[in-house]
Amino acid sequence: MGAADVVPGVSGGTIAFITGIYERLLNAIKSVDVEALKLLSKFRWTAFWQKIDGSFLFPLLFGIGVSLVVLSNQVEYLLKEHPIPLWSFFFGLIVISAIWVAREVKRWRPATILSSLIGIGVAYSITVLSSAQTPEQFWFIFLCGMIAICAMVLPGISGSFILILLGKYVYIITALNERDFLTIGIFALGCMVGLLSFARVVSWLLNKYHDLAIALLAGFMVGSLNKVWPWKETLETMIDRHGETKPVLQKSIFPETYQNLGSEPHLVQALLFMALGVLLVIALEKLAQYLKRGQYEKA
């Protein structure tokens, strides 16, 4: 999940969904409430740990944190030097994930189809927005954390891409790489506040309107495919604070058009990495089913 959240266009929520831990994650986050804080204030560690499903939540959050710190440099390098294989891999991953999520809808009706179309439209609209120049004050970094984490909870909507739209993706990645703990801490605090609030909303929707919510999430995934399409034409650029040219507005184009613009499309390589993304999701699904069977047999 941490590796996915580093890449603009890919959601950690997508990874949680395809590995079968999404609803457990929402329930664990939702359990951090006033009652849990009371248990913590009374130093009732065991009760607090059980209340928040600590044996699941803390290793997961620790893994996400380690991955964000360790992989930020590698992902930054791949985005710069090998963008087509990277985007192709995530394109394949999201395509098969959307199909997998759509299978969770128990009955497709006009309402669920409409919900899915709304998800596609919202996610696609987000992908065609251009990034903005925004302030670097701590209050805005906190706000960015709140907004980005909400997107990370939703499969198909990338928290990293939301940071690009807010003009703070490079700023946060640089803070991670330079170990700017003050900026990282303020951003993480915003994430925590946003996560505790938004997870309850998503969990309520899944419990109350399961098929509509799942169809909406599947739609988000399909709509986000425009962002991870490997072949792009840059329409607008900007100079960041380090003097580097960064794309601000891009549009998806066909590989042939990409080649006509003077760049090698690496079509065979792209197809292989798309297939790798598909196979990875299938393998994760099979592994999740195997582990569930093992748990049932033990029970």
C-alpha positions as CSV (number, residue, x, y, z in Angstrom):
1,M,0.0,0.0,0.0
2,G,2.8,2.4,0.8
3,A,4.5,1.7,-2.6
4,A,1.2,2.3,-4.4
5,D,0.6,5.6,-2.5
6,V,3.9,7.0,-3.6
7,V,2.9,6.7,-7.3
8,P,0.6,9.4,-8.6
9,G,-2.5,7.7,-10.1
10,V,-2.4,4.5,-7.9
11,S,-4.3,4.2,-4.7
12,G,-3.3,2.3,-1.6
13,G,-7.0,1.5,-1.2
14,T,-6.8,-0.4,-4.4
15,I,-4.1,-2.7,-2.9
16,A,-6.1,-3.1,0.3
17,F,-9.1,-4.1,-1.7
18,I,-7.4,-6.7,-3.9
19,T,-5.6,-8.3,-1.0
20,G,-9.0,-8.7,0.9
21,I,-8.2,-6.4,3.9
22,Y,-10.1,-3.3,2.9
23,E,-13.2,-3.7,5.1
24,R,-11.0,-4.9,8.1
25,L,-8.9,-1.8,7.6
26,L,-11.9,0.5,7.7
27,N,-13.2,-1.2,10.8
28,A,-9.9,-1.0,12.6
29,I,-9.6,2.7,11.8
30,K,-13.2,3.3,12.8
31,S,-12.5,1.6,16.2
32,V,-10.1,4.4,17.2
33,D,-12.8,6.4,19.0
34,V,-13.5,8.1,22.4
35,E,-13.8,4.7,24.1
36,A,-10.4,3.6,22.7
37,L,-8.8,6.8,24.0
38,K,-10.3,6.3,27.4
39,L,-8.8,2.8,27.6
40,L,-5.5,4.3,26.5
41,S,-5.6,7.1,29.1
42,K,-6.2,4.4,31.8
43,F,-3.2,2.4,30.6
44,R,-5.4,-0.6,29.8
45,W,-3.0,-1.6,27.0
46,T,-4.5,-5.1,26.3
47,A,-8.1,-3.8,26.0
48,F,-7.0,-0.9,23.9
49,W,-5.0,-3.2,21.6
50,Q,-8.0,-5.6,21.1
51,K,-10.4,-2.7,20.6
52,I,-8.4,-1.2,17.7
53,D,-7.4,-4.6,16.2
54,G,-3.8,-3.6,16.9
55,S,-2.2,-6.9,15.7
56,F,-3.5,-5.9,12.2
57,L,-3.5,-2.1,12.2
58,F,-0.1,-1.3,13.6
59,P,2.0,-3.7,11.4
60,L,0.1,-2.4,8.4
61,L,0.6,1.3,9.2
62,F,4.3,0.5,10.1
63,G,4.7,-1.2,6.7
64,I,3.1,1.7,4.9
65,G,5.4,4.2,6.7
66,V,8.6,2.2,6.0
67,S,7.6,1.7,2.3
68,L,6.9,5.5,1.9
69,V,10.3,6.4,3.3
70,V,12.3,3.6,1.6
71,L,10.7,3.6,-1.8
72,S,10.2,7.3,-2.4
73,N,13.6,7.6,-4.0
74,Q,13.2,4.5,-6.1
75,V,9.7,5.5,-7.4
76,E,10.9,9.0,-8.1
77,Y,13.7,7.4,-10.2
78,L,11.4,5.1,-12.1
79,L,8.9,7.9,-12.8
80,K,11.8,9.9,-14.3
81,E,13.8,7.2,-16.1
82,H,11.4,4.3,-16.9
83,P,7.9,5.9,-16.9
84,I,6.3,3.6,-19.6
85,P,7.0,0.3,-17.8
86,L,5.9,1.7,-14.5
87,W,2.7,3.2,-15.7
88,S,2.0,0.1,-17.8
89,F,2.4,-2.1,-14.7
90,F,-0.1,0.0,-12.7
91,F,-2.5,0.2,-15.6
92,G,-2.7,-3.6,-15.8
93,L,-3.0,-3.8,-12.0
94,I,-5.9,-1.3,-11.9
95,V,-7.8,-2.9,-14.9
96,I,-7.9,-6.3,-13.2
97,S,-8.6,-4.8,-9.8
98,A,-11.6,-2.9,-11.2
99,I,-13.0,-6.2,-12.6
100,W,-12.3,-7.9,-9.2
101,V,-14.1,-5.2,-7.3
102,A,-17.1,-5.1,-9.7
103,R,-17.5,-8.8,-9.0
104,E,-18.4,-7.9,-5.4
105,V,-21.6,-6.3,-6.5
106,K,-24.3,-8.8,-5.7
107,R,-26.8,-7.5,-8.2
108,W,-26.3,-5.0,-11.0
109,R,-29.4,-2.7,-11.3
110,P,-29.9,0.7,-12.9
111,A,-29.0,2.4,-9.6
112,T,-25.7,0.5,-9.3
113,I,-24.8,1.1,-12.9
114,L,-25.5,4.8,-12.4
115,S,-23.3,4.8,-9.2
116,S,-20.5,3.2,-11.2
117,L,-20.8,5.8,-14.0
118,I,-20.7,8.6,-11.4
119,G,-17.5,7.0,-10.0
120,I,-16.0,6.9,-13.5
121,G,-16.9,10.5,-14.2
122,V,-15.6,11.9,-10.9
123,A,-12.3,10.0,-11.1
124,Y,-11.8,10.9,-14.8
125,S,-12.5,14.5,-14.1
126,I,-9.9,14.6,-11.4
127,T,-7.3,13.1,-13.7
128,V,-7.7,15.9,-16.3
129,L,-7.3,18.7,-13.9
130,S,-4.0,20.7,-13.8
131,S,-2.0,21.2,-10.7
132,A,-1.9,24.5,-8.8
133,Q,0.6,26.7,-7.1
134,T,-0.2,26.7,-3.5
135,P,1.3,28.0,-0.2
136,E,3.9,26.1,1.9
137,Q,2.7,27.2,5.3
138,F,2.1,24.4,7.8
139,W,-1.6,24.9,8.0
140,F,-1.8,24.0,4.3
141,I,0.5,21.0,4.7
142,F,-1.9,19.8,7.4
143,L,-4.9,20.3,5.1
144,C,-3.1,18.5,2.3
145,G,-2.7,15.5,4.6
146,M,-6.4,15.5,5.4
147,I,-7.5,15.6,1.8
148,A,-4.9,13.2,0.4
149,I,-5.5,10.5,3.0
150,C,-9.2,10.5,2.1
151,A,-8.3,9.7,-1.5
152,M,-5.9,7.0,-0.3
153,V,-8.8,5.3,1.4
154,L,-10.8,5.1,-1.8
155,P,-9.7,2.5,-4.3
156,G,-9.1,4.2,-7.7
157,I,-8.4,7.7,-6.4
158,S,-4.8,8.4,-5.8
159,G,-3.7,10.4,-2.7
160,S,-0.4,11.2,-4.5
161,F,-2.3,12.6,-7.5
162,I,-4.4,14.7,-5.2
163,L,-1.2,16.1,-3.9
164,I,-0.1,16.9,-7.4
165,L,-3.4,18.8,-7.9
166,L,-2.7,20.7,-4.7
167,G,0.9,21.4,-5.9
168,K,2.5,19.5,-3.0
169,Y,3.5,16.1,-4.4
170,V,7.2,17.1,-5.1
171,Y,7.3,19.1,-1.8
172,I,6.2,16.0,0.3
173,I,8.4,13.6,-1.6
174,T,11.4,16.0,-1.1
175,A,10.5,16.2,2.6
176,L,10.6,12.4,2.8
177,N,13.9,12.1,1.0
178,E,15.5,14.9,3.0
179,R,14.1,13.6,6.3
180,D,12.3,16.9,7.1
181,F,10.6,15.4,10.1
182,L,8.7,18.6,11.0
183,T,7.0,18.8,7.6
184,I,6.4,15.0,7.6
185,G,5.0,15.1,11.1
186,I,2.5,17.9,10.3
187,F,1.4,16.1,7.1
188,A,1.1,12.8,9.0
189,L,-1.1,14.6,11.7
190,G,-3.4,15.9,8.9
191,C,-3.5,12.3,7.5
192,M,-4.5,10.9,10.9
193,V,-7.3,13.4,11.4
194,G,-8.6,12.9,7.8
195,L,-8.3,9.1,8.1
196,L,-10.3,8.8,11.4
197,S,-13.1,11.0,10.0
198,F,-13.4,9.6,6.4
199,A,-13.0,5.9,7.2
200,R,-16.3,6.1,9.1
201,V,-18.1,7.6,6.1
202,V,-16.9,4.9,3.8
203,S,-17.6,2.1,6.3
204,W,-21.2,3.4,6.8
205,L,-21.7,3.5,3.0
206,L,-20.4,-0.1,2.6
207,N,-22.7,-1.3,5.5
208,K,-25.8,0.6,4.4
209,Y,-25.5,0.6,0.6
210,H,-23.1,-2.2,-0.2
211,D,-23.7,-2.6,-3.9
212,L,-24.0,1.1,-4.6
213,A,-20.7,1.8,-2.7
214,I,-18.8,-1.1,-4.4
215,A,-20.1,0.0,-7.8
216,L,-18.9,3.5,-7.0
217,L,-15.5,2.3,-6.0
218,A,-15.2,0.2,-9.1
219,G,-16.1,3.3,-11.1
220,F,-13.4,5.3,-9.4
221,M,-10.9,2.6,-10.5
222,V,-12.0,2.7,-14.2
223,G,-12.0,6.5,-14.3
224,S,-8.5,6.7,-12.8
225,L,-7.1,4.7,-15.7
226,N,-6.7,7.9,-17.7
227,K,-4.0,9.0,-15.2
228,V,-2.0,5.8,-15.4
229,W,-2.1,5.5,-19.2
230,P,1.5,5.1,-20.2
231,W,1.6,7.4,-23.2
232,K,1.2,11.1,-22.6
233,E,1.6,14.3,-24.4
234,T,2.6,17.2,-22.1
235,L,0.6,20.3,-22.7
236,E,1.8,22.6,-19.9
237,T,4.9,22.6,-17.7
238,M,6.1,24.4,-14.6
239,I,9.5,25.1,-13.0
240,D,9.5,23.8,-9.4
241,R,11.5,25.3,-6.5
242,H,14.5,23.2,-7.5
243,G,14.6,24.6,-11.0
244,E,13.4,21.4,-12.6
245,T,10.7,21.3,-15.3
246,K,7.6,19.4,-14.2
247,P,4.5,18.5,-16.3
248,V,1.4,20.3,-15.2
249,L,-1.2,19.2,-17.8
250,Q,-1.0,16.1,-19.9
251,K,-3.3,14.2,-22.2
252,S,-3.4,10.5,-23.0
253,I,-2.4,9.6,-26.6
254,F,-2.0,6.4,-28.7
255,P,1.4,4.8,-28.9
256,E,1.6,5.6,-32.6
257,T,1.0,9.3,-31.9
258,Y,3.6,9.1,-29.1
259,Q,6.1,7.8,-31.6
260,N,5.2,10.5,-34.1
261,L,6.1,13.0,-31.5
262,G,9.6,11.6,-31.5
263,S,9.6,9.3,-28.5
264,E,9.9,5.5,-28.4
265,P,6.6,3.9,-27.2
266,H,8.2,0.6,-26.0
267,L,5.0,-1.1,-26.9
268,V,6.1,-4.7,-26.3
269,Q,7.7,-3.8,-22.9
270,A,4.5,-1.9,-22.0
271,L,2.3,-4.9,-22.8
272,L,4.6,-7.2,-20.8
273,F,4.4,-5.0,-17.7
274,M,0.6,-4.6,-18.1
275,A,0.4,-8.4,-18.0
276,L,2.7,-8.5,-15.0
277,G,0.3,-6.2,-13.2
278,V,-2.7,-8.4,-14.0
279,L,-0.8,-11.6,-12.9
280,L,0.2,-10.0,-9.6
281,V,-3.4,-9.2,-8.7
282,I,-4.5,-12.7,-9.6
283,A,-1.7,-14.1,-7.5
284,L,-2.6,-11.9,-4.6
285,E,-6.2,-12.9,-4.9
286,K,-5.3,-16.6,-4.9
287,L,-3.0,-16.1,-1.9
288,A,-5.8,-14.3,0.0
289,Q,-8.2,-17.2,-0.7
290,Y,-5.6,-19.7,0.4
291,L,-5.0,-17.9,3.7
292,K,-8.7,-17.6,4.3
293,R,-9.2,-21.3,3.8
294,G,-6.3,-21.9,6.3
295,Q,-8.0,-19.7,8.9
296,Y,-11.4,-21.5,8.4
297,E,-9.7,-24.9,8.8
298,K,-8.1,-23.8,12.0
299,A,-11.4,-22.5,13.3
